[in-house]
Amino acid sequence: MSGARVRPPGECVRIILPILRYVPALGGATRLVQLLAEGSAARGHTVTVITQMEPDTPAEETIAGVRVLRLGMHHVAGFRVPKGYLRLLRSLDADVLQQNGNRIWNVDYYLPFANSFDWPQVIMPMGFYHYWMRRGFIRWLYYDRYLPNRLRAFDGYFALTQGERDQVVSWGYPAARVRVIPVGIDLAEFAHPPEHAESARDGWGLSTPHVAVYAGGLFDNKRVDRLIRAVAATCGAWGLVVVGRDVPGTAYDRAHCEALARELSAPVRFLGPVSRPAFLGSLYAADAYVQGSAFEGFGITLLEAMAAGRPFVAFDAGAARELSETGAGVCVRSEDEMTRALVALPERAAELGKAGLAAVREYSVDRMLDRALELYRSIQPGETVGVRG
């Protein structure tokens, strides 16, 4: 925005964050927006999250200083249609709105009307899942024709990786408006290993000398099947623990992955969804973290593995390559490469874990918030505006 006034660092900013799902829902996107929301609120900013209704949750509540407004959904032909979404937005005042995600309800029902709002606006698409995971005419129409034009309504673009930045610039979005702001994590959460880590490992019942853990669910982009085949090919050197919810109906869901593990006699344990403390216990109990994803917006669990001092082996998706360049892990392009990396990992584990602990200091929530708030302030006009009626 030309002629914008940069807000003083101490001045309160009113922020609206629409997101597909919010806590108590789980997931990397939810966790990222939660960290942004709660961190901004803790600094004295006014934060409102708009999200969809979850079972047994109220339509409005305050969580850790964040106002959370939940909308009911109509389900029409497989689509979620939010009830009163635009009307709610037009009833609110804000200094900045940040849309989170792409090709999901909170973004897609906003994009056609983005130019009708006067507030400064930022978009954080978290990569382009459907662009990389879905082929065909709809992908071409949306990403090659529709989205690039709609993105121009946004005063700032919050890119999680350099690769995402390069992608959106190739579509014609102004490079000067893009900020690469890596994900941050709460480093205090990793200050002390959980006491129950060893008992978590005992509960897995795996007799392999080394165990890798994966967390994130059994979605089609997560490709847990790759991890099972890679671990099976270590011939008993490594076992695998899978944490996260199942999404039935794909060739990569839990039923298919369990069948594959039985077929290959692979030492794999499926824990399903677990609490945050249980996840942290599993991370510390494992010897390494593994990720087989075909697509990631970033891959926040790679940072969490680094903070726990655990090396990672990950397919080249999201931030895996950028993070591997810190010395914290190994980025691979095939299952054979992953198998070889796992076999060689025990000799390098201490070195990689130490590098991860050193590098992860640059990926704190505070650093992420500093960069995000600087972006918000940089796009402010000379005076605060609301929305058109």
C-alpha positions in Angstrom: 0.0 0.0 0.0 1.6 3.3 -1.1 2.1 5.9 1.6 1.5 3.5 4.4 2.4 4.5 7.9 4.5 2.0 9.8 2.9 1.4 13.2 5.1 1.7 16.3 6.1 -1.7 17.7 4.2 -1.2 20.9 0.9 -0.2 19.4 -1.9 -2.7 19.6 -3.0 -4.4 16.4 -6.5 -5.9 16.0 -6.1 -9.1 14.1 -8.6 -11.5 12.5 -7.5 -15.0 11.6 -10.0 -17.2 9.7 -8.9 -20.8 9.7 -10.5 -24.1 8.5 -10.4 -25.7 12.0 -9.1 -24.5 15.4 -8.5 -26.1 18.8 -9.6 -28.5 20.1 -9.0 -29.8 16.5 -5.5 -31.0 15.8 -3.2 -30.6 12.8 -0.2 -28.6 11.6 -2.3 -25.7 10.2 -4.3 -25.4 13.3 -1.2 -25.5 15.5 0.5 -22.8 13.5 -2.5 -20.4 13.7 -2.9 -21.2 17.4 0.7 -20.2 18.0 0.2 -17.0 16.0 -3.0 -16.2 17.7 -2.0 -16.9 21.3 1.4 -15.4 20.9 0.0 -12.1 19.5 -2.6 -12.0 22.3 0.1 -12.5 24.9 1.8 -9.4 23.5 -1.3 -7.3 24.1 -2.8 -7.5 20.6 -6.5 -8.2 20.0 -7.0 -11.4 18.2 -10.2 -13.0 16.8 -10.2 -16.4 15.2 -13.1 -17.4 13.0 -13.4 -21.1 12.4 -15.9 -23.9 12.0 -18.0 -25.5 14.8 -16.4 -28.5 16.4 -18.4 -31.1 18.4 -19.3 -30.0 21.9 -17.8 -26.5 21.5 -19.6 -23.2 22.0 -20.3 -20.7 19.2 -18.1 -18.2 21.0 -15.4 -18.5 23.7 -12.1 -17.1 24.8 -9.0 -19.4 24.7 -5.7 -18.1 26.1 -6.8 -14.5 25.4 -8.0 -15.3 21.9 -11.6 -14.7 21.0 -12.8 -17.7 19.0 -16.0 -17.5 16.9 -17.3 -20.7 15.4 -19.7 -21.0 12.5 -22.0 -23.8 11.7 -21.6 -25.5 8.3 -24.1 -26.5 5.6 -22.8 -29.6 3.8 -23.8 -29.4 0.2 -22.6 -31.9 -2.5 -19.4 -32.5 -0.5 -18.7 -28.9 0.2 -18.7 -27.0 3.5 -20.7 -23.8 3.2 -20.3 -21.5 6.3 -23.4 -20.0 7.8 -23.3 -16.2 7.9 -19.5 -15.9 7.2 -19.4 -12.7 5.2 -22.0 -11.1 7.4 -19.9 -11.9 10.5 -16.8 -10.4 8.8 -18.6 -7.2 7.9 -19.7 -6.8 11.5 -16.1 -6.7 12.8 -13.4 -4.1 12.8 -9.7 -4.9 12.4 -6.3 -3.5 11.5 -5.5 -6.6 9.5 -7.1 -9.8 8.4 -5.0 -12.8 7.6 -6.6 -15.6 5.6 -5.0 -19.0 6.3 -4.9 -21.8 3.7 -6.1 -22.2 0.2 -9.0 -24.1 -1.4 -10.9 -24.4 1.9 -14.1 -22.7 3.0 -12.7 -19.7 4.9 -10.5 -18.7 1.9 -12.7 -19.7 -1.1 -15.8 -17.9 0.2 -13.7 -14.8 0.9 -11.6 -14.5 -2.3 -14.5 -13.3 -4.6 -15.2 -10.5 -2.1 -11.7 -9.6 -1.0 -11.7 -6.3 -2.9 -14.9 -5.2 -1.1 -13.1 -5.1 2.3 -11.1 -2.0 3.2 -9.0 -3.5 5.9 -5.4 -4.4 5.1 -5.2 -8.1 4.3 -2.6 -10.8 4.3 -2.8 -14.4 3.0 -0.9 -17.4 4.3 -1.8 -20.3 2.0 0.7 -22.7 3.7 1.8 -24.0 0.3 -0.6 -25.3 -2.4 -1.8 -28.8 -1.4 -4.3 -29.2 -4.3 -1.8 -27.9 -6.8 0.7 -30.6 -6.0 -1.8 -33.4 -5.1 -4.6 -33.0 -7.6 -4.4 -33.1 -11.3 -6.8 -32.1 -14.1 -8.9 -29.2 -15.3 -10.0 -27.9 -11.9 -6.4 -27.5 -10.8 -5.5 -25.7 -14.0 -8.5 -23.4 -13.8 -8.0 -22.6 -10.1 -4.2 -22.2 -9.9 -3.3 -21.0 -13.3 -6.2 -18.7 -13.9 -8.3 -17.9 -10.8 -6.0 -17.7 -7.8 -3.2 -15.6 -9.2 -5.7 -12.8 -10.0 -7.5 -13.1 -6.6 -4.2 -12.9 -4.7 -3.6 -9.4 -5.9 -6.2 -8.2 -3.5 -3.9 -9.0 -0.6 -1.4 -6.4 0.6 1.0 -9.0 1.9 1.8 -12.7 1.4 3.0 -14.8 4.3 5.2 -17.6 2.8 6.4 -20.4 5.0 9.3 -21.5 2.7 11.5 -20.1 0.0 10.0 -22.6 -2.4 6.5 -21.3 -1.7 7.7 -17.8 -2.3 9.2 -18.7 -5.7 6.0 -20.5 -6.7 3.7 -17.5 -6.0 6.1 -15.0 -7.6 6.1 -17.3 -10.8 2.3 -16.8 -10.9 2.8 -13.0 -11.1 2.3 -12.0 -7.5 4.5 -9.0 -6.7 7.8 -10.2 -5.1 8.0 -7.1 -3.0 4.8 -8.1 -1.1 6.0 -11.5 -0.2 7.7 -12.2 3.2 9.3 -15.6 3.9 8.4 -16.2 7.5 9.3 -19.7 8.7 7.2 -21.5 11.2 8.1 -21.1 14.8 7.6 -23.4 17.8 7.3 -23.0 21.5 10.9 -23.8 22.6 9.9 -23.7 26.3 7.8 -26.8 25.7 11.0 -28.7 25.0 13.1 -27.3 27.9 12.7 -30.6 29.8 12.2 -34.1 28.4 8.9 -35.6 29.6 9.3 -38.1 32.5 7.3 -40.8 30.8 9.4 -41.1 27.6 11.0 -44.4 28.5 7.7 -46.0 29.5 6.2 -44.9 26.1 8.9 -46.9 24.3 8.2 -49.9 26.5 4.5 -49.7 25.6 5.2 -50.0 21.9 6.4 -53.6 22.2 9.0 -53.2 19.4 12.1 -55.3 19.7 14.1 -53.5 17.0 17.3 -51.8 18.1 16.1 -48.5 16.7 12.7 -46.9 16.5 11.5 -44.0 14.3 8.3 -42.1 15.0 6.0 -40.3 12.6 3.1 -37.9 13.6 0.6 -36.2 11.4 -2.2 -38.5 10.4 -2.8 -40.9 7.5 -3.7 -38.5 4.7 -3.0 -39.1 1.1 -0.2 -36.5 1.0 1.5 -37.9 4.1 2.4 -41.2 2.4 3.0 -43.4 5.5 3.3 -46.3 3.0 6.7 -44.9 2.0 7.8 -45.1 5.6 6.6 -48.7 6.1 8.5 -49.9 3.0 11.7 -48.0 4.0 11.6 -49.4 7.5 10.9 -52.9 6.3 13.9 -52.7 4.0 16.2 -52.1 7.0 15.6 -55.9 7.8 14.8 -55.4 11.5 17.2 -52.6 12.3 14.4 -50.1 12.6 10.8 -50.1 13.8 8.2 -47.5 13.2 5.5 -45.8 15.4 2.7 -43.9 13.6 0.8 -41.2 15.5 -2.2 -39.4 14.1 -5.8 -39.7 13.0 -7.0 -41.9 10.2 -8.8 -40.5 7.1 -10.4 -43.6 5.6 -11.1 -44.0 1.9 -7.7 -43.6 0.3 -4.9 -46.0 -0.7 -2.8 -44.5 2.1 -5.3 -44.8 5.0 -4.7 -46.9 8.2 -6.4 -50.0 6.8 -4.1 -50.0 3.7 -1.0 -49.2 5.7 -1.7 -51.9 8.3 -2.2 -54.4 5.5 1.1 -53.3 3.9 2.9 -53.7 7.2 1.6 -57.2 7.6 2.5 -58.1 4.0 6.1 -56.9 4.5 6.4 -58.2 8.1 7.3 -54.6 9.0 7.6 -53.8 12.8 5.1 -50.9 12.9 2.7 -49.7 15.6 -0.3 -47.5 14.9 -1.2 -45.4 18.0 -3.9 -43.3 16.4 -4.6 -39.7 17.8 -2.9 -39.0 21.1 -2.7 -36.1 23.5 0.0 -33.5 23.2 2.0 -34.9 26.2 1.7 -38.4 24.8 3.0 -37.1 21.4 6.0 -35.4 23.1 6.7 -38.6 25.0 6.8 -40.6 21.8 9.1 -38.1 20.1 11.6 -38.2 23.0 11.3 -42.0 23.2 12.2 -42.5 19.6 15.6 -42.5 18.0 14.6 -40.4 15.0 11.7 -38.7 13.3 10.6 -39.7 9.8 8.4 -38.1 7.2 7.3 -39.5 3.9 5.2 -36.7 2.6 4.6 -35.9 -1.1 3.4 -32.5 0.0 3.9 -30.3 3.1 3.1 -26.7 3.6 6.1 -26.6 6.0 6.3 -29.7 8.3 6.2 -28.3 11.8 7.0 -31.6 13.4 10.5 -31.5 11.8 11.1 -28.5 14.0 9.7 -30.3 17.0 12.0 -33.2 16.4 15.0 -30.8 16.2 13.9 -29.2 19.5 13.8 -32.7 21.1 17.3 -33.4 19.8 16.1 -36.1 17.4 17.5 -36.3 13.9 15.1 -36.6 11.0 14.9 -38.3 7.7 12.3 -36.8 5.4 11.2 -36.7 1.8 11.9 -33.5 0.0 8.6 -31.6 0.8 7.9 -28.4 2.6 10.8 -27.2 4.6 12.6 -30.5 4.7 15.4 -29.5 2.4 15.9 -26.1 4.0 16.0 -27.7 7.5 18.4 -30.5 6.4 20.8 -27.8 5.3 21.2 -26.8 9.0 22.7 -30.3 9.6 19.7 -31.5 11.7 18.6 -34.3 9.4 18.6 -35.9 6.0 16.4 -35.0 3.0 15.7 -37.9 0.6 13.9 -38.4 -2.7 13.1 -42.1 -2.7 12.3 -45.0 -0.4 15.7 -46.6 -1.2 17.4 -43.3 -0.1 15.4 -43.3 3.1 16.4 -46.9 3.9 20.0 -46.1 3.3 19.8 -43.0 5.5 18.1 -44.9 8.3 20.8 -47.7 8.2 23.6 -45.1 8.4 21.8 -42.9 10.9 22.9 -44.5 14.3 26.5 -43.4 13.6 25.5 -39.8 12.9 22.5 -39.5 15.3 24.3 -37.6 18.1 25.9 -35.2 15.6 22.6 -34.5 13.8 20.7 -34.1 17.1 23.2 -31.6 18.4 23.0 -29.6 15.1 19.2 -29.6 15.4 19.2 -28.3 18.9 21.5 -25.4 17.8 19.6 -24.6 14.7 16.1 -24.7 16.1 16.8 -21.6 18.2 16.2 -19.6 15.0 12.7 -21.0 14.7 11.1 -19.8 17.9 7.5 -18.5 18.2 8.9 -15.1 19.2 10.9 -14.8 16.0 7.9 -15.8 13.9 5.7 -13.3 15.7 8.2 -10.5 15.3 8.2 -11.1 11.6 4.5 -11.5 11.3 3.7 -8.4 13.3 6.2 -6.4 11.3 4.4 -7.5 8.1 1.0 -6.4 9.6 2.4 -3.0 10.6 4.1 -2.4 7.3 0.8 -2.6 5.4 -1.2 -0.3 7.7 -2.7 2.9 6.1 -2.4 6.3 7.8 -5.4 5.6 9.9 -7.3 2.5 10.9 -10.2 1.5 8.7 -13.0 -1.0 9.0 -15.0 -2.6 6.2 -17.6 -1.3 3.8 -21.1 -1.9 4.8 
